[in-house]
């Protein structure tokens, strides 16, 4: 019967791999006597909680296959995700049946539930410690459910009291639960956790949730639930359980947007977090300051950018310049201080000349999303003559091209600072200051065909778009002789996202309609569409980026502002937590956006002076055949999981 329970929950786990026996807590699970033993000592309790956190960490961004599966980034190792080459029999991300994403996440749910039910038994813990640890376990459980529903949609909700091992195989199988019921469960779990979690953690406990982390995750989940994919989506009429019950609400409920806005406001009202800013440095050229706008240039942040260096204020969030424990913008991370897991990204983006993988590409669509430094889109700047597509810089960092070295296409000139902090355009400089060999420092890397970092013959061991990523790169990073990679803290949730959630959710409310929403602490807040409140979400992000605020007319126009908020998220949250992948799905934009051809520069062009302009002509990447179908809005349940759970129903189309 133990074996039956083990298989049916699918959910539950193989023994933990750890360096000490006391962390191997799974052996205590099935025997109540040994469960009592597992929770009899502090060291065992801490080990159990640590093993539950491991599940959250390994469900993290640097393990998530969707990070290179959308229209912003591309890596050939994840080509099958872009081309839709997956199915219930070939779920791609599962190395073997016992290690499927579904299995791992339910393992975390089981561990957290067992912890919540038993931690009170430990005589070595104070009541305050028990309350804190129990709230952390609830956070883990909620996080695992969140990771499940954003991929699979409605999933089975495991009873909190556990399952009776004396039940038959079929009785132990659990059907899928209505999507809104799961969201309500996550909502309540995180609200309850927030009431007991502290506002701050010590450096040694950086990866453990705070009150802000619980509330911010709650806002993220409620925004997802309010979005068109699950809020009155009649395309999901056939997402049903084993008895034919619909699992997704078929009528739109606007109050869901109000709940999301109120949840974001809960985080804002804590007064704990703020956008990270850096004052202009002595080395900052006057020309690298934002173009003069009297209404912003003379005001201090967040009303303006007088005291802000937009480039460094954004870049330092990601490149290890500031420790996660010192960053007021970081709300939650799945990594421990100094572990450096995010450097997997850095290896993928580093040029071959610096001993990197050299194959992480940024799409032309993503490059075109960035604003010009005066706040215009490239379409607006083209008609005004401010955006140029031909010609090259002839000298370094002049007033005419303040961010660019020489020999760089002018199509990359006069862009907003977040562009230069994020994008490795053709001809950008890689400092590699940790390298002991001078020849590797301050190298200008080009992706022209035939060059070391470009296409070699028929081998495509280079960024297929001729554009790479610099967002997580630090000027010290190098893998050449004597070099090293600066450790970075993964930004699982940061304050900028909360501000964006607040603005987006308020925008979706009807003018003149008010909602009374209960906050996490029991107080009631009035929520309505108010453009000045929406401005509180967007303006600080724009000011930090050195961009002018939107006009009142744009704020007041729901559709126009919706377009702006989508663009703002695409830029601000690039390469974070698979945001673009799941944003396109929750907005129901994926059928259009994900079916557009992958475009970049023409990497078949060499550095011949007579032809280099051709390199920059928008080019379709013919070796990648992007595909997205209606059924792909939900990930398929692996066939072997359906065999384990006879009451589980497959997502439509799979």
C-alpha positions, -999 to 999 in steps of 0.1 A, spaced: 0 0 0 29 24 6 40 18 -29 5 26 -42 4 59 -23 38 67 -35 28 62 -71 -6 78 -70 4 111 -55 29 114 -83 34 141 -62 55 127 -38 92 121 -40 122 101 -42 147 104 -13 165 137 -10 200 140 -21 220 159 6 253 158 22 240 149 57 217 122 69 194 144 89 184 162 57 171 129 43 137 134 59 117 114 34 124 82 52 103 95 81 72 102 60 51 70 59 56 58 95 39 81 121 64 71 147 93 83 126 74 114 116 73 122 153 110 116 154 116 139 124 99 167 143 114 161 177 146 181 172 153 216 157 180 202 134 156 177 119 129 204 115 153 228 98 164 200 75 128 193 65 121 229 57 153 232 38 144 202 17 111 218 9 129 250 -2 150 229 -26 119 222 -46 112 259 -50 148 266 -59 148 239 -86 116 252 -100 135 284 -104 142 306 -134 176 291 -143 160 256 -143 128 266 -161 127 256 -197 104 284 -207 130 311 -202 141 308 -239 108 297 -253 91 330 -262 96 358 -287 123 378 -268 152 353 -264 164 323 -283 189 295 -275 193 265 -298 192 241 -269 155 251 -264 146 251 -301 119 224 -296 100 247 -273 100 275 -299 89 250 -326 63 233 -305 80 199 -307 65 185 -275 35 164 -266 21 143 -237 44 115 -247 74 139 -252 72 166 -225 108 177 -232 116 190 -198 113 157 -180 146 138 -179 128 107 -166 93 100 -152 103 102 -116 116 138 -121 89 154 -140 80 190 -132 46 178 -120 63 153 -97 88 178 -83 62 205 -75 38 181 -58 68 168 -38 72 204 -25 35 205 -17 36 173 2 67 183 21 52 217 31 19 201 41 36 175 63 57 203 79 26 225 87 8 195 103 38 185 124 61 214 133 42 222 165 55 189 179 91 202 182 98 211 218 130 229 209 112 257 190 96 288 205 60 297 195 73 326 174 97 302 155 69 277 149 47 305 135 74 318 112 84 283 100 48 273 94 42 305 74 73 297 53 60 262 46 26 277 35 45 301 12 63 271 -3 30 252 -8 14 283 -25 45 288 -47 44 252 -59 7 255 -68 14 287 -86 42 271 -107 17 243 -115 -13 264 -126 7 288 -147 18 259 -169 -9 233 -167 -40 253 -157 -63 235 -132 -46 207 -113 -56 185 -84 -57 203 -51 -43 179 -24 -65 177 8 -47 195 37 -53 166 60 -35 142 37 -48 110 22 -57 77 38 -33 49 27 -61 23 32 -80 37 3 -81 18 -30 -59 29 -60 -89 46 -77 -100 63 -45 -65 78 -40 -66 93 -75 -75 129 -74 -94 148 -102 -85 184 -112 -99 213 -92 -116 244 -106 -90 270 -114 -107 297 -92 -108 274 -62 -70 268 -65 -64 306 -68 -86 312 -38 -65 286 -19 -32 303 -29 -46 337 -20 -57 326 15 -24 308 21 -3 338 12 -24 362 31 -22 341 62 15 336 57 20 374 54 4 380 87 31 360 105 62 365 83 87 392 92 94 422 70 131 415 68 155 385 68 192 383 77 217 379 50 220 342 58 183 337 53 180 358 21 162 330 2 135 327 29 102 346 23 92 378 41 58 394 44 65 413 12 74 381 -6 41 365 3 21 396 -7 40 402 -39 36 365 -50 -1 369 -41 -4 400 -64 13 381 -92 -10 351 -89 -42 373 -87 -30 393 -118 -26 360 -137 -61 349 -126 -77 382 -136 -62 381 -171 -81 370 -202 -67 335 -203 -87 325 -171 -112 353 -167 -142 345 -190 -122 326 -216 -148 307 -236 -120 290 -255 -115 269 -223 -151 256 -223 -137 221 -228 -112 222 -199 -131 198 -177 -126 172 -149 -134 135 -151 -171 141 -144 -175 167 -171 -174 198 -148 -160 229 -164 -128 241 -146 -125 276 -160 -150 304 -154 -168 313 -187 -179 348 -177 -156 377 -171 -154 390 -135 -140 425 -134 -136 423 -96 -106 399 -101 -87 429 -115 -96 449 -84 -83 421 -62 -50 421 -81 -47 458 -77 -55 457 -40 -29 429 -35 -2 450 -52 -12 480 -31 -7 458 0 30 455 -10 33 492 -17 18 502 16 43 482 36 68 510 29 96 484 29 106 483 -8 115 509 -34 131 510 -68 169 508 -66 186 540 -79 222 551 -83 233 587 -84 251 599 -115 288 588 -113 318 610 -119 325 589 -150 290 594 -164 293 616 -195 269 646 -196 256 632 -229 247 600 -212 221 618 -191 185 617 -204 177 643 -230 166 675 -215 130 676 -203 126 706 -180 97 690 -161 118 660 -151 155 670 -154 152 695 -126 132 672 -102 146 645 -79 134 609 -82 106 597 -83 92 629 -97 122 632 -121 157 620 -128 179 648 -116 196 625 -90 195 593 -110 218 575 -134 193 555 -154 218 531 -169 234 521 -136 202 522 -117 188 495 -139 219 474 -147 231 471 -111 200 452 -102 211 422 -122 249 421 -126 260 415 -91 270 451 -84 247 452 -54 242 423 -31 207 410 -29 206 416 8 213 452 2 190 458 -27 157 476 -16 140 465 -48 145 428 -43 115 413 -27 122 375 -30 149 353 -45 151 316 -48 189 316 -45 211 319 -14 235 348 -12 266 341 -32 255 309 -49 258 324 -84 233 301 -101 222 329 -124 257 327 -140 244 299 -161 228 328 -181 262 345 -182 279 315 -196 253 313 -224 257 349 -234 294 353 -231 312 355 -265 333 326 -277 363 348 -274 357 349 -237 353 311 -234 315 315 -233 287 295 -250 281 324 -274 247 311 -285 221 331 -265 203 354 -289 180 384 -284 154 388 -311 149 418 -334 114 422 -320 128 427 -285 154 452 -298 127 471 -316 106 473 -284 130 496 -266 122 533 -267 145 560 -280 161 582 -253 135 609 -259 106 585 -252 96 579 -287 91 544 -301 113 536 -331 82 539 -354 76 575 -341 113 583 -342 115 570 -378 89 594 -390 105 623 -371 140 614 -384 154 607 -349 159 570 -356 185 561 -382 190 527 -398 220 534 -419 255 545 -411 281 538 -384 298 556 -355 333 569 -364 345 576 -329 338 565 -293 313 580 -269 307 614 -284 278 638 -277 262 624 -309 266 588 -298 271 589 -260 268 551 -253 284 537 -284 320 528 -293 332 532 -329 321 511 -359 286 505 -345 254 508 -365 235 540 -358 204 519 -355 216 513 -319 222 550 -312 200 573 -290 182 544 -274 169 544 -238 195 534 -211 178 500 -204 187 490 -239 225 495 -233 222 478 -199 205 447 -215 215 443 -251 248 431 -266 245 446 -300 271 440 -328 302 458 -318 295 462 -281 325 462 -257 330 434 -232 353 446 -204 363 412 -189 384 431 -163 390 399 -142 410 383 -170 447 382 -164 454 384 -201 452 419 -215 442 408 -249 408 396 -235 400 429 -218 379 456 -233 373 437 -265 348 449 -291 329 418 -301 314 416 -336 292 388 -350 301 392 -386 305 359 -405 339 345 -404 350 363 -373 357 343 -341 323 351 -325 303 350 -358 291 322 -380 318 298 -390 311 280 -422 279 262 -417 282 261 -379 258 283 -361 277 285 -328 269 322 -325 238 342 -316 215 334 -346 201 369 -346 235 386 -344 224 402 -311 230 388 -276 221 396 -240 241 417 -215 215 421 -187 233 397 -163 268 405 -174 292 423 -151 322 442 -163 345 418 -143 330 387 -158 353 365 -178 361 328 -182 395 333 -197 428 327 -178 425 342 -143 390 353 -149 359 347 -128 321 354 -128 307 378 -102 279 361 -82 244 374 -90 212 372 -71 182 360 -91 154 386 -90 125 362 -85 102 391 -75 113 427 -74 94 459 -67 92 471 -103 70 441 -111 46 450 -82 43 486 -96 35 473 -130 9 449 -116 -8 478 -98 -10 499 -130 -22 471 -152 -49 459 -129 -63 494 -123 -64 500 -160 -87 470 -166 -114 484 -143 -144 503 -158 -146 540 -153 -168 550 -124 -170 515 -109 -157 510 -73 -148 478 -55 -145 472 -18 -116 447 -14 -104 431 18 -67 435 24 -45 407 38 -48 422 73 -86 423 73 -89 460 65 -110 471 35 -97 492 6 -117 510 -21 -103 502 -56 -113 521 -88 -98 531 -121 -79 563 -113 -52 575 -137 -32 592 -110 -30 559 -91 -20 541 -123 7 568 -126 21 558 -92 28 524 -108 44 535 -141 59 569 -135 87 558 -111 98 531 -136 98 556 -164 118 582 -143 144 556 -133 148 547 -170 152 584 -179 120 584 -200 92 610 -199 60 601 -183 29 592 -203 4 620 -210 -29 621 -191 -46 613 -224 -27 580 -227 -35 571 -190 -72 579 -196 -74 558 -227 -78 521 -215 -67 505 -248 -37 529 -254 -25 524 -219 -29 486 -222 -5 487 -252 20 508 -232 19 485 -201 25 455 -223 55 472 -239 68 483 -205 67 448 -191 85 434 -222 114 459 -217 116 461 -179 112 424 -171 133 410 -200 149 376 -190 132 375 -156 111 345 -145 99 336 -180 77 367 -178 73 373 -215 64 336 -220 35 337 -195 25 373 -202 17 364 -238 -3 335 -227 -23 352 -199 -31 381 -223 -41 356 -250 -16 373 -274 5 342 -280 -14 330 -311 -3 362 -328 30 371 -312 44 335 -310 36 327 -346 56 356 -360 88 346 -377 120 349 -357 140 378 -370 174 393 -364 204 405 -383 219 387 -413 247 366 -397 257 354 -432 273 388 -440 310 392 -434 328 424 -423 335 434 -459 332 472 -458 311 472 -490 285 449 -474 284 454 -437 252 475 -439 235 444 -451 242 427 -418 216 450 -401 188 444 -426 159 426 -407 164 389 -416 142 359 -410 160 331 -392 151 303 -416 165 275 -394 139 282 -367 103 274 -375 82 290 -347 48 275 -341 20 281 -316 -14 265 -316 -45 271 -294 -38 239 -274 -4 253 -264 -19 278 -240 -18 249 -216 11 225 -212 2 188 -217 2 164 -187 27 137 -193 11 104 -204 28 85 -176 13 109 -150 -22 102 -164 -16 65 -160 -7 71 -124 -38 91 -117 -68 76 -135 -90 105 -125 -68 131 -141 -80 146 -174 -57 157 -202 -57 193 -214 -77 198 -246 -58 190 -279 -32 168 -263 
